[in-house]
Amino acid sequence: MLRLSPRELEILTLRAEGWNTEEIGRKLQLSPFSVRVFTRNIMIKVAAHLGIEVTERPDEDLNP
């Protein structure tokens, strides 16, 4: 079973709704860096649940 924290679920929901890092940070009073870390951790947990390996993407939204 995939287990995400309440904060991770909140961020995942906002990401699914199309919110970007800065918008999520403002709404949840988090730094953009913290939002990126939560997003990365969500990706790692989902990948582990699915049995796939995660590699870093050169996506400017996910990198500091």
C-alpha positions in Angstrom: 0.0 0.0 0.0 1.3 3.5 -0.9 1.7 5.6 2.2 1.9 9.4 1.8 1.9 11.9 4.6 -1.0 14.3 4.9 1.3 17.1 3.6 2.4 14.9 0.7 -1.2 14.1 -0.2 -2.0 17.8 -0.1 0.9 18.7 -2.4 0.1 15.8 -4.7 -3.5 17.0 -5.0 -2.4 20.5 -5.8 0.1 19.2 -8.4 -2.7 17.2 -10.0 -4.8 20.3 -10.2 -2.0 22.1 -12.1 -0.5 24.2 -9.4 3.2 25.1 -9.8 5.8 25.1 -7.1 5.5 28.8 -6.2 1.7 28.7 -6.0 1.8 25.6 -3.8 4.5 27.3 -1.6 2.4 30.4 -1.2 -0.8 28.5 -0.4 0.9 26.2 2.1 3.4 28.7 3.5 6.3 26.6 2.4 9.5 27.6 0.5 9.8 26.6 -3.1 12.7 24.3 -2.0 10.4 22.5 0.5 7.7 22.0 -2.1 10.4 20.5 -4.5 11.6 18.2 -1.8 8.1 17.0 -1.0 7.4 16.5 -4.7 10.6 14.5 -5.1 9.8 12.4 -2.1 6.3 11.7 -3.5 7.9 10.6 -6.9 10.3 8.3 -5.1 7.5 6.7 -3.0 5.2 6.2 -6.0 8.1 4.8 -8.1 9.0 2.4 -5.2 5.3 1.3 -5.0 5.2 0.6 -8.7 8.6 -1.1 -8.6 10.4 1.3 -10.9 13.7 3.3 -10.5 13.6 7.0 -10.3 16.3 9.2 -11.9 16.7 12.9 -11.7 14.9 14.8 -14.4 16.3 18.1 -15.7 13.0 19.8 -14.9 13.6 23.3 -13.7 10.5 23.1 -11.4 12.0 20.2 -9.5 15.6 21.4 -9.2 16.7 24.3 -6.9 
